[in-house]
Structures are given as structure tokens and as C-alpha cells.
Amino acid sequence: MNALKRIALLAALVASAAWAQGNLEINTPAISQIKSGMQARHAQLAPHYASGAVGLGADGTVALRDASAVPLAQRQAVQGLVAQENADRAALYREIARANGHPEWEADIRNTFAQRWIERAQPGWYVQSGGQWSRK
Amino acid sequence: MNRALYALLIAAAMLSGCVTINIYFPAAAAEKAADRIIDEVWQLKKEQGAKPEGKQP
């Protein structure tokens, strides 16, 4: 009986240790590089989130949802920012999946990020769900 | 001793169960990872733990 208990305890310990490893690897050079690019770009994008020109899409991207909120002279620059941001985001999702040895997780990671970006968006920013834009 | 062998088999089954689980997408871990990256990109948490002395006066 004692042996049984010990083995059960050991099994439980090993099982919990395996569960505790539930962290995704996000500290690779590639991921850090993408992250710092996005961080630098955020300073430029933030005013456009606030004005409603740019919103957080349901698919983990950003979108120019109201170009008229941007002065004509700046419109092209904002479009460029949005395109660069989306390229970085796609690369980020792909790199996280790859860094964890599961490239097939990319879509799941994208969906997780999409939910978290929207969940954590600041009040006043526009977010998309079910094809509809709404203001937080 | 049959009993110990039985328990060993159960332990082995539990272990292999864990290995199997890791093949599925770890949604909770992904959420945590996403939040950490969002914190940094949006700079929601200043002093990302990079400075040991913590907050500046």
C-alpha cells in the first residue's frame, strides 16, 4: 500500500511538472526584433487608434477603417504604417508558432492575439467583431 | 508486488497522457504569452523588469 501511495505521489508530481511547463517560448531573437519594431511603430499608430481611423481587426490585424479621419496629406503614410504593422504581426504569429516547434499553431496564435489585442484596447479605440466595428 | 507494477503502469499512462496533451494548442499559455507581448508593444507596463532598482523616484 505504501509503495502504491509513493508511486501515485511521484506520478502526480511529474504530471504537475509537465503541466507547469505551459509557457510558450517568446524570447527568441526573431521575436524580440519584431516586437521592438512594433513597439516603435506604436507611438505613430496610437493617435490613429484614438481618432478611430485605425481599428483592431477580428483577425489579429489592424485596419484603416476610416480614412477620412486622417488628413489627406497623411493618409498614405498611415496606410504604410498599417501595412507594416500587419506584416510584423503576421511574422510575430508565425515566429511564435515556429519557436515552439508547432508551425501549425500559427492560426491559433493569431486568434489568441486577436482576442487579447481587442480585450486590452484602450477606451475609445475601435475593435471589430463579427464584421462590425464598435467603439470601446 | 503485483500492485506496485499496476501502479507503475498507471504512472506511465499518466505521463504519456501529458505528452499527448502538449500536442494540442496550449490556449492558456498562448494567452499569457500574448499578454506579455502586448504589454511590451503597447508599453502598458513601464519598467519591464529590466531595471533591478524598480521605479524611478
N, CA and C atoms of all chains as a GROMACS GRO file, in nm:
protein
  579
    1MET      N    1   0.084  -0.121   0.000
    1MET     CA    2   0.000   0.000   0.000
    1MET      C    3   0.086   0.125   0.000
    2ASN      N    4   0.196   0.118   0.080
    2ASN     CA    5   0.286   0.232   0.088
    2ASN      C    6   0.350   0.260  -0.047
    3ALA      N    7   0.391   0.151  -0.110
    3ALA     CA    8   0.456   0.166  -0.240
    3ALA      C    9   0.360   0.229  -0.340
    4LEU      N   10   0.237   0.185  -0.332
    4LEU     CA   11   0.134   0.238  -0.422
    4LEU      C   12   0.119   0.388  -0.404
    5LYS      N   13   0.113   0.429  -0.276
    5LYS     CA   14   0.097   0.571  -0.245
    5LYS      C   15   0.214   0.653  -0.300
    6ARG      N   16   0.333   0.598  -0.276
    6ARG     CA   17   0.452   0.670  -0.320
    6ARG      C   18   0.454   0.687  -0.471
    7ILE      N   19   0.420   0.579  -0.537
    7ILE     CA   20   0.424   0.586  -0.684
    7ILE      C   21   0.317   0.683  -0.734
    8ALA      N   22   0.202   0.681  -0.669
    8ALA     CA   23   0.096   0.773  -0.710
    8ALA      C   24   0.139   0.917  -0.690
    9LEU      N   25   0.205   0.942  -0.577
    9LEU     CA   26   0.253   1.076  -0.546
    9LEU      C   27   0.354   1.121  -0.651
   10LEU      N   28   0.447   1.029  -0.681
   10LEU     CA   29   0.550   1.059  -0.780
   10LEU      C   30   0.485   1.092  -0.914
   11ALA      N   31   0.387   1.012  -0.950
   11ALA     CA   32   0.319   1.033  -1.078
   11ALA      C   33   0.253   1.171  -1.080
   12ALA      N   34   0.190   1.206  -0.967
   12ALA     CA   35   0.122   1.336  -0.959
   12ALA      C   36   0.222   1.450  -0.973
   13LEU      N   37   0.339   1.434  -0.908
   13LEU     CA   38   0.442   1.537  -0.915
   13LEU      C   39   0.492   1.556  -1.058
   14VAL      N   40   0.521   1.444  -1.121
   14VAL     CA   41   0.571   1.451  -1.259
   14VAL      C   42   0.466   1.513  -1.349
   15ALA      N   43   0.341   1.476  -1.327
   15ALA     CA   44   0.233   1.528  -1.409
   15ALA      C   45   0.222   1.679  -1.391
   16SER      N   46   0.230   1.726  -1.267
   16SER     CA   47   0.215   1.869  -1.244
   16SER      C   48   0.334   1.945  -1.300
   17ALA      N   49   0.453   1.883  -1.294
   17ALA     CA   50   0.571   1.948  -1.352
   17ALA      C   51   0.552   1.964  -1.502
   18ALA      N   52   0.496   1.862  -1.565
   18ALA     CA   53   0.474   1.869  -1.708
   18ALA      C   54   0.373   1.980  -1.740
   19TRP      N   55   0.271   1.993  -1.656
   19TRP     CA   56   0.171   2.097  -1.677
   19TRP      C   57   0.231   2.235  -1.659
   20ALA      N   58   0.322   2.247  -1.558
   20ALA     CA   59   0.378   2.378  -1.526
   20ALA      C   60   0.462   2.431  -1.641
   21GLN      N   61   0.504   2.342  -1.731
   21GLN     CA   62   0.582   2.389  -1.845
   21GLN      C   63   0.496   2.462  -1.945
   22GLY      N   64   0.372   2.488  -1.909
   22GLY     CA   65   0.279   2.551  -2.002
   22GLY      C   66   0.310   2.695  -2.035
   23ASN      N   67   0.432   2.723  -2.068
   23ASN     CA   68   0.468   2.856  -2.114
   23ASN      C   69   0.516   2.847  -2.257
   24LEU      N   70   0.475   2.942  -2.337
   24LEU     CA   71   0.523   2.942  -2.474
   24LEU      C   72   0.655   3.018  -2.480
   25GLU      N   73   0.742   2.969  -2.566
   25GLU     CA   74   0.870   3.036  -2.588
   25GLU      C   75   0.845   3.164  -2.668
   26ILE      N   76   0.879   3.280  -2.609
   26ILE     CA   77   0.865   3.405  -2.686
   26ILE      C   78   0.993   3.487  -2.680
   27ASN      N   79   1.099   3.426  -2.626
   27ASN     CA   80   1.224   3.502  -2.614
   27ASN      C   81   1.329   3.458  -2.715
   28THR      N   82   1.294   3.466  -2.841
   28THR     CA   83   1.394   3.436  -2.944
   28THR      C   84   1.435   3.568  -3.009
   29PRO      N   85   1.553   3.570  -3.071
   29PRO     CA   86   1.598   3.694  -3.136
   29PRO      C   87   1.496   3.744  -3.240
   30ALA      N   88   1.440   3.652  -3.317
   30ALA     CA   89   1.346   3.693  -3.422
   30ALA      C   90   1.224   3.760  -3.360
   31ILE      N   91   1.170   3.700  -3.253
   31ILE     CA   92   1.051   3.756  -3.190
   31ILE      C   93   1.082   3.892  -3.127
   32SER      N   94   1.199   3.902  -3.062
   32SER     CA   95   1.237   4.029  -2.999
   32SER      C   96   1.248   4.140  -3.102
   33GLN      N   97   1.302   4.105  -3.216
   33GLN     CA   98   1.321   4.206  -3.320
   33GLN      C   99   1.186   4.256  -3.373
   34ILE      N  100   1.095   4.164  -3.396
   34ILE     CA  101   0.962   4.203  -3.446
   34ILE      C  102   0.893   4.290  -3.341
   35LYS      N  103   0.907   4.246  -3.215
   35LYS     CA  104   0.842   4.316  -3.104
   35LYS      C  105   0.891   4.460  -3.093
   36SER      N  106   1.022   4.480  -3.106
   36SER     CA  107   1.072   4.616  -3.087
   36SER      C  108   1.032   4.705  -3.204
   37GLY      N  109   1.021   4.645  -3.324
   37GLY     CA  110   0.970   4.722  -3.438
   37GLY      C  111   0.827   4.767  -3.414
   38MET      N  112   0.747   4.677  -3.360
   38MET     CA  113   0.606   4.710  -3.334
   38MET      C  114   0.594   4.813  -3.224
   39GLN      N  115   0.684   4.801  -3.127
   39GLN     CA  116   0.682   4.895  -3.014
   39GLN      C  117   0.712   5.037  -3.065
   40ALA      N  118   0.812   5.048  -3.152
   40ALA     CA  119   0.847   5.179  -3.207
   40ALA      C  120   0.733   5.235  -3.291
   41ARG      N  121   0.668   5.149  -3.367
   41ARG     CA  122   0.560   5.192  -3.454
   41ARG      C  123   0.437   5.234  -3.374
   42HIS      N  124   0.421   5.176  -3.258
   42HIS     CA  125   0.300   5.204  -3.180
   42HIS      C  126   0.283   5.352  -3.149
   43ALA      N  127   0.396   5.420  -3.127
   43ALA     CA  128   0.388   5.563  -3.097
   43ALA      C  129   0.322   5.639  -3.212
   44GLN      N  130   0.347   5.592  -3.335
   44GLN     CA  131   0.287   5.658  -3.451
   44GLN      C  132   0.142   5.614  -3.473
   45LEU      N  133   0.113   5.490  -3.437
   45LEU     CA  134  -0.022   5.437  -3.461
   45LEU      C  135  -0.122   5.482  -3.355
   46ALA      N  136  -0.073   5.502  -3.233
   46ALA     CA  137  -0.164   5.530  -3.120
   46ALA      C  138  -0.262   5.644  -3.147
   47PRO      N  139  -0.217   5.759  -3.203
   47PRO     CA  140  -0.313   5.866  -3.229
   47PRO      C  141  -0.422   5.824  -3.327
   48HIS      N  142  -0.390   5.733  -3.417
   48HIS     CA  143  -0.489   5.691  -3.516
   48HIS      C  144  -0.587   5.588  -3.459
   49TYR      N  145  -0.541   5.512  -3.358
   49TYR     CA  146  -0.637   5.428  -3.285
   49TYR      C  147  -0.736   5.520  -3.213
   50ALA      N  148  -0.681   5.625  -3.152
   50ALA     CA  149  -0.765   5.715  -3.073
   50ALA      C  150  -0.865   5.790  -3.160
   51SER      N  151  -0.823   5.827  -3.280
   51SER     CA  152  -0.914   5.903  -3.367
   51SER      C  153  -1.017   5.812  -3.434
   52GLY      N  154  -0.992   5.680  -3.428
   52GLY     CA  155  -1.084   5.587  -3.492
   52GLY      C  156  -1.048   5.558  -3.637
   53ALA      N  157  -0.941   5.621  -3.685
   53ALA     CA  158  -0.901   5.596  -3.824
   53ALA      C  159  -0.857   5.452  -3.839
   54VAL      N  160  -0.784   5.403  -3.740
   54VAL     CA  161  -0.734   5.266  -3.744
   54VAL      C  162  -0.801   5.186  -3.632
   55GLY      N  163  -0.844   5.067  -3.665
   55GLY     CA  164  -0.907   4.982  -3.564
   55GLY      C  165  -0.839   4.847  -3.556
   56LEU      N  166  -0.872   4.775  -3.448
   56LEU     CA  167  -0.815   4.642  -3.427
   56LEU      C  168  -0.909   4.537  -3.486
   57GLY      N  169  -0.859   4.466  -3.585
   57GLY     CA  170  -0.942   4.370  -3.656
   57GLY      C  171  -0.967   4.243  -3.578
   58ALA      N  172  -1.070   4.169  -3.621
   58ALA     CA  173  -1.106   4.044  -3.553
   58ALA      C  174  -1.006   3.933  -3.583
   59ASP      N  175  -0.920   3.956  -3.682
   59ASP     CA  176  -0.827   3.851  -3.724
   59ASP      C  177  -0.684   3.878  -3.679
   60GLY      N  178  -0.668   3.964  -3.578
   60GLY     CA  179  -0.534   3.988  -3.526
   60GLY      C  180  -0.452   4.087  -3.606
   61THR      N  181  -0.520   4.158  -3.697
   61THR     CA  182  -0.451   4.262  -3.774
   61THR      C  183  -0.505   4.400  -3.732
   62VAL      N  184  -0.448   4.505  -3.793
   62VAL     CA  185  -0.508   4.637  -3.778
   62VAL      C  186  -0.560   4.678  -3.916
   63ALA      N  187  -0.658   4.769  -3.916
   63ALA     CA  188  -0.716   4.809  -4.044
   63ALA      C  189  -0.742   4.958  -4.045
   64LEU      N  190  -0.723   5.019  -4.162
   64LEU     CA  191  -0.761   5.157  -4.180
   64LEU      C  192  -0.912   5.157  -4.204
   65ARG      N  193  -0.989   5.183  -4.099
   65ARG     CA  194  -1.133   5.167  -4.111
   65ARG      C  195  -1.204   5.296  -4.149
   66ASP      N  196  -1.138   5.412  -4.124
   66ASP     CA  197  -1.199   5.539  -4.158
   66ASP      C  198  -1.091   5.636  -4.205
   67ALA      N  199  -1.061   5.626  -4.334
   67ALA     CA  200  -0.953   5.708  -4.389
   67ALA      C  201  -0.983   5.856  -4.376
   68SER      N  202  -1.112   5.892  -4.372
   68SER     CA  203  -1.147   6.034  -4.366
   68SER      C  204  -1.108   6.098  -4.233
   69ALA      N  205  -1.077   6.013  -4.132
   69ALA     CA  206  -1.032   6.067  -4.003
   69ALA      C  207  -0.886   6.110  -4.008
   70VAL      N  208  -0.820   6.080  -4.120
   70VAL     CA  209  -0.679   6.117  -4.135
   70VAL      C  210  -0.670   6.230  -4.238
   71PRO      N  211  -0.597   6.336  -4.206
   71PRO     CA  212  -0.577   6.442  -4.306
   71PRO      C  213  -0.520   6.384  -4.434
   72LEU      N  214  -0.569   6.435  -4.547
   72LEU     CA  215  -0.532   6.380  -4.676
   72LEU      C  216  -0.382   6.362  -4.693
   73ALA      N  217  -0.308   6.461  -4.647
   73ALA     CA  218  -0.162   6.459  -4.664
   73ALA      C  219  -0.098   6.341  -4.591
   74GLN      N  220  -0.163   6.294  -4.485
   74GLN     CA  221  -0.104   6.187  -4.403
   74GLN      C  222  -0.155   6.049  -4.441
   75ARG      N  223  -0.256   6.045  -4.526
   75ARG     CA  224  -0.328   5.920  -4.548
   75ARG      C  225  -0.238   5.808  -4.598
   76GLN      N  226  -0.150   5.844  -4.689
   76GLN     CA  227  -0.063   5.742  -4.747
   76GLN      C  228   0.034   5.686  -4.642
   77ALA      N  229   0.082   5.779  -4.558
   77ALA     CA  230   0.175   5.737  -4.453
   77ALA      C  231   0.106   5.640  -4.357
   78VAL      N  232  -0.020   5.669  -4.324
   78VAL     CA  233  -0.092   5.582  -4.231
   78VAL      C  234  -0.118   5.446  -4.295
   79GLN      N  235  -0.149   5.449  -4.424
   79GLN     CA  236  -0.167   5.321  -4.493
   79GLN      C  237  -0.039   5.238  -4.488
   80GLY      N  238   0.074   5.307  -4.502
   80GLY     CA  239   0.202   5.238  -4.492
   80GLY      C  240   0.224   5.179  -4.354
   81LEU      N  241   0.190   5.257  -4.252
   81LEU     CA  242   0.204   5.209  -4.113
   81LEU      C  243   0.121   5.083  -4.091
   82VAL      N  244  -0.002   5.089  -4.140
   82VAL     CA  245  -0.094   4.975  -4.122
   82VAL      C  246  -0.037   4.851  -4.192
   83ALA      N  247   0.014   4.871  -4.313
   83ALA     CA  248   0.070   4.757  -4.387
   83ALA      C  249   0.191   4.698  -4.315
   84GLN      N  250   0.278   4.789  -4.266
   84GLN     CA  251   0.397   4.740  -4.194
   84GLN      C  252   0.358   4.668  -4.066
   85GLU      N  253   0.261   4.725  -3.995
   85GLU     CA  254   0.217   4.664  -3.870
   85GLU      C  255   0.161   4.523  -3.897
   86ASN      N  256   0.082   4.511  -4.002
   86ASN     CA  257   0.023   4.380  -4.032
   86ASN      C  258   0.128   4.279  -4.075
   87ALA      N  259   0.230   4.327  -4.147
   87ALA     CA  260   0.338   4.236  -4.186
   87ALA      C  261   0.411   4.186  -4.061
   88ASP      N  262   0.436   4.279  -3.967
   88ASP     CA  263   0.503   4.240  -3.843
   88ASP      C  264   0.417   4.145  -3.760
   89ARG      N  265   0.289   4.174  -3.754
   89ARG     CA  266   0.201   4.087  -3.676
   89ARG      C  267   0.197   3.946  -3.733
   90ALA      N  268   0.187   3.936  -3.866
   90ALA     CA  269   0.186   3.804  -3.930
   90ALA      C  270   0.317   3.730  -3.898
   91ALA      N  271   0.428   3.805  -3.906
   91ALA     CA  272   0.558   3.743  -3.878
   91ALA      C  273   0.566   3.701  -3.732
   92LEU      N  274   0.510   3.783  -3.643
   92LEU     CA  275   0.512   3.751  -3.500
   92LEU      C  276   0.438   3.620  -3.472
   93TYR      N  277   0.318   3.607  -3.526
   93TYR     CA  278   0.239   3.486  -3.502
   93TYR      C  279   0.313   3.364  -3.557
   94ARG      N  280   0.370   3.382  -3.676
   94ARG     CA  281   0.440   3.270  -3.738
   94ARG      C  282   0.564   3.230  -3.657
   95GLU      N  283   0.637   3.332  -3.611
   95GLU     CA  284   0.761   3.305  -3.536
   95GLU      C  285   0.732   3.238  -3.402
   96ILE      N  286   0.625   3.280  -3.335
   96ILE     CA  287   0.592   3.218  -3.206
   96ILE      C  288   0.559   3.070  -3.229
   97ALA      N  289   0.480   3.043  -3.332
   97ALA     CA  290   0.445   2.904  -3.362
   97ALA      C  291   0.571   2.823  -3.391
   98ARG      N  292   0.660   2.883  -3.470
   98ARG     CA  293   0.782   2.812  -3.507
   98ARG      C  294   0.875   2.792  -3.389
   99ALA      N  295   0.888   2.897  -3.306
   99ALA     CA  296   0.979   2.889  -3.191
   99ALA      C  297   0.936   2.779  -3.095
  100ASN      N  298   0.809   2.742  -3.100
  100ASN     CA  299   0.759   2.639  -3.010
  100ASN      C  300   0.745   2.504  -3.080
  101GLY      N  301   0.804   2.495  -3.198
  101GLY     CA  302   0.807   2.368  -3.269
  101GLY      C  303   0.674   2.324  -3.326
  102HIS      N  304   0.578   2.417  -3.335
  102HIS     CA  305   0.447   2.381  -3.391
  102HIS      C  306   0.401   2.487  -3.490
  103PRO      N  307   0.459   2.487  -3.610
  103PRO     CA  308   0.418   2.587  -3.710
  103PRO      C  309   0.267   2.586  -3.735
  104GLU      N  310   0.205   2.470  -3.709
  104GLU     CA  311   0.061   2.459  -3.735
  104GLU      C  312  -0.023   2.534  -3.632
  105TRP      N  313   0.042   2.585  -3.528
  105TRP     CA  314  -0.031   2.663  -3.426
  105TRP      C  315  -0.053   2.808  -3.468
  106GLU      N  316   0.004   2.846  -3.583
  106GLU     CA  317   0.002   2.987  -3.622
  106GLU      C  318  -0.138   3.048  -3.618
  107ALA      N  319  -0.235   2.977  -3.673
  107ALA     CA  320  -0.371   3.031  -3.677
  107ALA      C  321  -0.429   3.045  -3.536
  108ASP      N  322  -0.401   2.947  -3.450
  108ASP     CA  323  -0.449   2.953  -3.312
  108ASP      C  324  -0.386   3.071  -3.239
  109ILE      N  325  -0.257   3.091  -3.265
  109ILE     CA  326  -0.186   3.202  -3.200
  109ILE      C  327  -0.243   3.334  -3.249
  110ARG      N  328  -0.269   3.342  -3.377
  110ARG     CA  329  -0.330   3.463  -3.434
  110ARG      C  330  -0.464   3.491  -3.366
  111ASN      N  331  -0.546   3.387  -3.351
  111ASN     CA  332  -0.678   3.406  -3.289
  111ASN      C  333  -0.666   3.450  -3.143
  112THR      N  334  -0.570   3.389  -3.073
  112THR     CA  335  -0.549   3.427  -2.933
  112THR      C  336  -0.510   3.574  -2.924
  113PHE      N  337  -0.415   3.613  -3.009
  113PHE     CA  338  -0.372   3.753  -3.010
  113PHE      C  339  -0.488   3.846  -3.045
  114ALA      N  340  -0.566   3.806  -3.145
  114ALA     CA  341  -0.678   3.891  -3.188
  114ALA      C  342  -0.768   3.922  -3.070
  115GLN      N  343  -0.799   3.818  -2.992
  115GLN     CA  344  -0.885   3.839  -2.874
  115GLN      C  345  -0.819   3.928  -2.772
  116ARG      N  346  -0.690   3.907  -2.750
  116ARG     CA  347  -0.620   3.983  -2.645
  116ARG      C  348  -0.600   4.129  -2.685
  117TRP      N  349  -0.565   4.154  -2.812
  117TRP     CA  350  -0.550   4.294  -2.857
  117TRP      C  351  -0.681   4.368  -2.831
  118ILE      N  352  -0.792   4.302  -2.870
  118ILE     CA  353  -0.923   4.367  -2.859
  118ILE      C  354  -0.962   4.386  -2.712
  119GLU      N  355  -0.939   4.279  -2.635
  119GLU     CA  356  -0.971   4.285  -2.492
  119GLU      C  357  -0.898   4.399  -2.423
  120ARG      N  358  -0.773   4.422  -2.465
  120ARG     CA  359  -0.688   4.516  -2.394
  120ARG      C  360  -0.681   4.653  -2.461
  121ALA      N  361  -0.759   4.671  -2.567
  121ALA     CA  362  -0.761   4.801  -2.634
  121ALA      C  363  -0.810   4.909  -2.538
  122GLN      N  364  -0.760   5.030  -2.558
  122GLN     CA  365  -0.799   5.138  -2.467
  122GLN      C  366  -0.939   5.187  -2.500
  123PRO      N  367  -1.006   5.245  -2.401
  123PRO     CA  368  -1.140   5.302  -2.426
  123PRO      C  369  -1.131   5.405  -2.539
  124GLY      N  370  -1.228   5.399  -2.630
  124GLY     CA  371  -1.228   5.493  -2.741
  124GLY      C  372  -1.173   5.433  -2.870
  125TRP      N  373  -1.098   5.325  -2.857
  125TRP     CA  374  -1.043   5.260  -2.977
  125TRP      C  375  -1.153   5.176  -3.042
  126TYR      N  376  -1.138   5.158  -3.173
  126TYR     CA  377  -1.236   5.077  -3.246
  126TYR      C  378  -1.187   4.933  -3.259
  127VAL      N  379  -1.278   4.841  -3.232
  127VAL     CA  380  -1.245   4.699  -3.243
  127VAL      C  381  -1.352   4.629  -3.327
  128GLN      N  382  -1.311   4.522  -3.391
  128GLN     CA  383  -1.401   4.452  -3.483
  128GLN      C  384  -1.444   4.319  -3.426
  129SER      N  385  -1.574   4.292  -3.435
  129SER     CA  386  -1.618   4.156  -3.404
  129SER      C  387  -1.738   4.123  -3.491
  130GLY      N  388  -1.734   4.005  -3.548
  130GLY     CA  389  -1.839   3.961  -3.638
  130GLY      C  390  -1.857   4.055  -3.756
  131GLY      N  391  -1.746   4.113  -3.803
  131GLY     CA  392  -1.752   4.202  -3.919
  131GLY      C  393  -1.796   4.344  -3.886
  132GLN      N  394  -1.838   4.367  -3.763
  132GLN     CA  395  -1.885   4.500  -3.721
  132GLN      C  396  -1.777   4.572  -3.640
  133TRP      N  397  -1.767   4.703  -3.663
  133TRP     CA  398  -1.676   4.783  -3.582
  133TRP      C  399  -1.753   4.843  -3.466
  134SER      N  400  -1.692   4.841  -3.352
  134SER     CA  401  -1.756   4.908  -3.238
  134SER      C  402  -1.649   4.983  -3.159
  135ARG      N  403  -1.694   5.085  -3.089
  135ARG     CA  404  -1.602   5.169  -3.014
  135ARG      C  405  -1.600   5.121  -2.871
  136LYS      N  406  -1.480   5.099  -2.819
  136LYS     CA  407  -1.470   5.052  -2.680
  136LYS      C  408  -1.500   5.163  -2.581
  137MET      N  409   0.339  -0.758  -0.490
  137MET     CA  410   0.423  -0.679  -0.583
  137MET      C  411   0.349  -0.651  -0.712
  138ASN      N  412   0.243  -0.730  -0.732
  138ASN     CA  413   0.159  -0.708  -0.849
  138ASN      C  414   0.102  -0.567  -0.847
  139ARG      N  415   0.072  -0.523  -0.726
  139ARG     CA  416   0.009  -0.394  -0.706
  139ARG      C  417   0.103  -0.279  -0.750
  140ALA      N  418   0.231  -0.293  -0.712
  140ALA     CA  419   0.329  -0.190  -0.749
  140ALA      C  420   0.344  -0.181  -0.900
  141LEU      N  421   0.341  -0.296  -0.961
  141LEU     CA  422   0.352  -0.300  -1.107
  141LEU      C  423   0.233  -0.228  -1.170
  142TYR      N  424   0.119  -0.252  -1.113
  142TYR     CA  425  -0.005  -0.190  -1.160
  142TYR      C  426   0.004  -0.038  -1.148
  143ALA      N  427   0.055   0.006  -1.030
  143ALA     CA  428   0.068   0.150  -1.007
  143ALA      C  429   0.167   0.211  -1.105
  144LEU      N  430   0.272   0.136  -1.132
  144LEU     CA  431   0.374   0.184  -1.227
  144LEU      C  432   0.312   0.204  -1.365
  145LEU      N  433   0.225   0.110  -1.401
  145LEU     CA  434   0.157   0.120  -1.530
  145LEU      C  435   0.069   0.244  -1.535
  146ILE      N  436   0.000   0.271  -1.424
  146ILE     CA  437  -0.086   0.390  -1.418
  146ILE      C  438  -0.001   0.517  -1.433
  147ALA      N  439   0.113   0.516  -1.361
  147ALA     CA  440   0.202   0.633  -1.369
  147ALA      C  441   0.249   0.654  -1.512
  148ALA      N  442   0.284   0.545  -1.577
  148ALA     CA  443   0.332   0.555  -1.715
  148ALA      C  444   0.220   0.609  -1.805
  149ALA      N  445   0.099   0.564  -1.779
  149ALA     CA  446  -0.015   0.609  -1.860
  149ALA      C  447  -0.036   0.759  -1.841
  150MET      N  448  -0.025   0.805  -1.714
  150MET     CA  449  -0.044   0.947  -1.685
  150MET      C  450   0.062   1.031  -1.757
  151LEU      N  451   0.185   0.980  -1.752
  151LEU     CA  452   0.295   1.052  -1.816
  151LEU      C  453   0.273   1.065  -1.966
  152SER      N  454   0.237   0.954  -2.027
  152SER     CA  455   0.217   0.959  -2.172
  152SER      C  456   0.098   1.047  -2.204
  153GLY      N  457   0.002   1.052  -2.112
  153GLY     CA  458  -0.112   1.142  -2.129
  153GLY      C  459  -0.066   1.286  -2.139
  154CYS      N  460   0.028   1.324  -2.054
  154CYS     CA  461   0.079   1.461  -2.054
  154CYS      C  462   0.149   1.493  -2.184
  155VAL      N  463   0.226   1.398  -2.232
  155VAL     CA  464   0.298   1.420  -2.358
  155VAL      C  465   0.198   1.444  -2.469
  156THR      N  466   0.089   1.367  -2.465
  156THR     CA  467  -0.013   1.382  -2.568
  156THR      C  468  -0.076   1.520  -2.561
  157ILE      N  469  -0.105   1.565  -2.437
  157ILE     CA  470  -0.170   1.694  -2.418
  157ILE      C  471  -0.089   1.806  -2.482
  158ASN      N  472   0.044   1.796  -2.475
  158ASN     CA  473   0.129   1.902  -2.528
  158ASN      C  474   0.118   1.919  -2.679
  159ILE      N  475   0.061   1.820  -2.745
  159ILE     CA  476   0.046   1.832  -2.890
  159ILE      C  477  -0.068   1.928  -2.922
  160TYR      N  478  -0.166   1.936  -2.833
  160TYR     CA  479  -0.277   2.027  -2.854
  160TYR      C  480  -0.234   2.171  -2.825
  161PHE      N  481  -0.304   2.262  -2.884
  161PHE     CA  482  -0.269   2.403  -2.867
  161PHE      C  483  -0.290   2.447  -2.722
  162PRO      N  484  -0.185   2.498  -2.655
  162PRO     CA  485  -0.198   2.539  -2.516
  162PRO      C  486  -0.258   2.680  -2.506
  163ALA      N  487  -0.390   2.686  -2.503
  163ALA     CA  488  -0.460   2.815  -2.513
  163ALA      C  489  -0.424   2.910  -2.399
  164ALA      N  490  -0.416   2.856  -2.277
  164ALA     CA  491  -0.388   2.944  -2.162
  164ALA      C  492  -0.247   3.001  -2.170
  165ALA      N  493  -0.153   2.916  -2.210
  165ALA     CA  494  -0.014   2.963  -2.223
  165ALA      C  495  -0.004   3.067  -2.334
  166ALA      N  496  -0.080   3.046  -2.440
  166ALA     CA  497  -0.076   3.140  -2.552
  166ALA      C  498  -0.131   3.276  -2.509
  167GLU      N  499  -0.235   3.272  -2.427
  167GLU     CA  500  -0.293   3.398  -2.377
  167GLU      C  501  -0.192   3.474  -2.293
  168LYS      N  502  -0.123   3.399  -2.208
  168LYS     CA  503  -0.021   3.462  -2.123
  168LYS      C  504   0.089   3.523  -2.209
  169ALA      N  505   0.132   3.448  -2.310
  169ALA     CA  506   0.238   3.497  -2.399
  169ALA      C  507   0.191   3.621  -2.473
  170ALA      N  508   0.066   3.617  -2.520
  170ALA     CA  509   0.011   3.732  -2.593
  170ALA      C  510   0.009   3.855  -2.502
  171ASP      N  511  -0.036   3.835  -2.380
  171ASP     CA  512  -0.044   3.950  -2.286
  171ASP      C  513   0.094   4.009  -2.259
  172ARG      N  514   0.194   3.921  -2.248
  172ARG     CA  515   0.328   3.974  -2.220
  172ARG      C  516   0.378   4.056  -2.339
  173ILE      N  517   0.351   4.009  -2.459
  173ILE     CA  518   0.396   4.082  -2.578
  173ILE      C  519   0.317   4.213  -2.594
  174ILE      N  520   0.187   4.206  -2.567
  174ILE     CA  521   0.104   4.328  -2.578
  174ILE      C  522   0.150   4.433  -2.476
  175ASP      N  523   0.182   4.388  -2.356
  175ASP     CA  524   0.235   4.481  -2.254
  175ASP      C  525   0.355   4.557  -2.310
  176GLU      N  526   0.442   4.483  -2.379
  176GLU     CA  527   0.565   4.547  -2.427
  176GLU      C  528   0.539   4.635  -2.548
  177VAL      N  529   0.460   4.586  -2.641
  177VAL     CA  530   0.438   4.662  -2.764
  177VAL      C  531   0.359   4.790  -2.733
  178TRP      N  532   0.260   4.780  -2.648
  178TRP     CA  533   0.179   4.897  -2.612
  178TRP      C  534   0.236   4.970  -2.491
  179GLN      N  535   0.343   4.916  -2.437
  179GLN     CA  536   0.410   4.976  -2.320
  179GLN      C  537   0.312   5.005  -2.207
  180LEU      N  538   0.233   4.903  -2.176
  180LEU     CA  539   0.133   4.919  -2.071
  180LEU      C  540   0.196   4.907  -1.934
  181LYS      N  541   0.310   4.837  -1.930
  181LYS     CA  542   0.383   4.827  -1.804
  181LYS      C  543   0.518   4.890  -1.823
  182LYS      N  544   0.538   5.006  -1.763
  182LYS     CA  545   0.671   5.067  -1.770
  182LYS      C  546   0.762   4.986  -1.680
  183GLU      N  547   0.893   5.004  -1.696
  183GLU     CA  548   0.991   4.927  -1.618
  183GLU      C  549   0.961   4.779  -1.633
  184GLN      N  550   0.989   4.728  -1.749
  184GLN     CA  551   0.959   4.588  -1.778
  184GLN      C  552   1.043   4.488  -1.698
  185GLY      N  553   1.087   4.527  -1.579
  185GLY     CA  554   1.169   4.436  -1.500
  185GLY      C  555   1.314   4.438  -1.548
  186ALA      N  556   1.343   4.527  -1.643
  186ALA     CA  557   1.479   4.534  -1.696
  186ALA      C  558   1.570   4.603  -1.595
  187LYS      N  559   1.510   4.699  -1.523
  187LYS     CA  560   1.590   4.770  -1.424
  187LYS      C  561   1.568   4.709  -1.286
  188PRO      N  562   1.675   4.664  -1.221
  188PRO     CA  563   1.659   4.597  -1.093
  188PRO      C  564   1.610   4.692  -0.982
  189GLU      N  565   1.639   4.820  -0.995
  189GLU     CA  566   1.602   4.910  -0.885
  189GLU      C  567   1.454   4.949  -0.887
  190GLY      N  568   1.383   4.906  -0.989
  190GLY     CA  569   1.239   4.929  -0.992
  190GLY      C  570   1.204   5.070  -1.031
  191LYS      N  571   1.104   5.127  -0.963
  191LYS     CA  572   1.052   5.258  -1.003
  191LYS      C  573   1.152   5.370  -0.978
  192GLN      N  574   1.146   5.464  -1.068
  192GLN     CA  575   1.230   5.584  -1.051
  192GLN      C  576   1.158   5.681  -0.958
  193PRO      N  577   1.234   5.753  -0.876
  193PRO     CA  578   1.168   5.848  -0.785
  193PRO      C  579   1.107   5.966  -0.862
   0.00000   0.00000   0.00000
